[in-house]
Amino acid sequence: MSFREDGYAAVDWAARYLDRIGELPVLAQVKPGELSGKLPLAAPEQGEPFANVLRDLDDLIVPALTNWQHPRFFAYFAVTAAEPGILAELLAATMNQVAILWRASPASTELELRVVDWVRRLLVLPEGWHGHIEDTASTSTLAALIAARHVTGRNVVVCSEHAHSSVDKGARMLGMELRKVPVGDDLGMRTDVPLDDVAAVVATVGTTSFASVDPVRALAERARSAGAWLHVDAAYAGSAWICEEERWSQDGVELADSLVVNPHKWLMLPMDCSLLWTSRPEQFREAFSLVPEYLRTPEDAFALSEYGPALGRRFRSLKLWAVLRCFGAEGLRAIQREHIRLAKLFAGWVDENPAWELVAPQRFSLVVFRRHGTDEENEAIVERANAGGEIFLSHTKLDGRYVLRLAIGNARTTEDDVRRAWEVLNR
Ligand SMILES: Cc1ncc(COP(=O)(O)O)c(C=O)c1O
């Protein structure tokens, strides 16, 4: 087995996959269990060449892929794993740093602190915030709720009815009581709720369903006077703060106790990379720090494992470093601005066509809309469009009505792709 030859073949495979991505169906065209039926029940006794694995990628795995790198992937929040990030993942695995404490990987620890701070500057967040990388926004929000409970000694979480399910899940895992607050006409969370016994208020900038924005400043001020922690979930939309014209949605975020932004959603990073900042680093650390004897070292150095649930940490900062350097802030802004332009264009087509309606204000790179008619008719449109493999989009509900979401987030998506989506939906 030659690492070098297999490596070249693997990179060739990756390049070929990305070259023909637009020709593949977006949504996997397989039935549940179809791949399982083709996979051996047990691992082989004898080792095989790596070439066999590559062959089976084509034969078995690709047909069962929903192609998230496809330019006509418009479901959930569409994403991009940019090439420098892909290569950095290979290199990170090569070095296999297990950054449990500074000594175990000075490189991973210090690069992570620096590049997360690069992003803080790009997003124009306050100086002095501590930021580190978690795997997902679900973990970041869970960590924030743990810190909030530790600091306040309270057990209640408050969020909007449109907050992401990771808030429900975090509260449930922690045995905390969750209170959901209705939204106003602009789909932002109402602020007139009692907070006296509340540990954490979770405000969302860019909700999953509608990309709506909670009134962060008002919530932050109310949380502060009630002694509650304010966590901001900007997992999707926070990345857009690299663009000055999107920073209206940042109003009040500087007052937050913690904030999550996912570069794996809209900063072209491969899964997984979630950034968690706190303006209260010492208290955050207190909630998590637990250093057993076998991990004590003479250096007085920073251990990122003292700021979150995980001890062993992947070298995730490498891909963030690579993507930020290879695109530059300007390159990333240009991609996001094109996504926002395309979303506006699509929203305009919907708005002008009497058969369709926009159901929520168009924000960032998301369009939420429906065709006049019943829920069943709208659901049938989505299911038929997705089954054809040309486009993939997903749905949500607003006031009990079935609505469609078109999310733009892939760097390969062009105006032609968005036009094609509109044609497919009308067909
Ligand atoms: C607003 C918001 N918060 C949190 C999440 C959860 O993200 P993750 O998959 O990184 O846990 C999502 C996922 O789409 C989201 O849209």
The ligand as a MOL file (V3000), in Angstrom:
LIG
                    3D

  0  0  0     0  0            999 V3000
M  V30 BEGIN CTAB
M  V30 COUNTS 16 16 0 0 0
M  V30 BEGIN ATOM
M  V30 1 C -30.3890 29.0250 13.7980 0
M  V30 2 C -29.7800 27.6740 13.9790 0
M  V30 3 N -29.2520 27.3290 15.1610 0
M  V30 4 C -28.7060 26.1240 15.3730 0
M  V30 5 C -28.6210 25.1850 14.3760 0
M  V30 6 C -27.9950 23.8480 14.6610 0
M  V30 7 O -26.7800 23.7550 14.0040 0
M  V30 8 P -25.8300 22.4850 14.1400 0
M  V30 9 O -26.2700 21.5460 13.0860 0
M  V30 10 O -24.4580 23.0450 13.9310 0
M  V30 11 O -26.0220 21.9240 15.5260 0
M  V30 12 C -29.1600 25.4870 13.1250 0
M  V30 13 C -29.1060 24.4990 12.0170 0
M  V30 14 O -29.5250 24.7270 10.9280 0
M  V30 15 C -29.7430 26.7490 12.9190 0
M  V30 16 O -30.2870 27.0800 11.7420 0
M  V30 END ATOM
M  V30 BEGIN BOND
M  V30 1 1 1 2
M  V30 2 1 2 3
M  V30 3 2 2 15
M  V30 4 2 3 4
M  V30 5 1 4 5
M  V30 6 1 5 6
M  V30 7 2 5 12
M  V30 8 1 6 7
M  V30 9 1 7 8
M  V30 10 2 8 9
M  V30 11 1 8 10
M  V30 12 1 8 11
M  V30 13 1 12 13
M  V30 14 1 12 15
M  V30 15 2 13 14
M  V30 16 1 15 16
M  V30 END BOND
M  V30 END CTAB
M  END
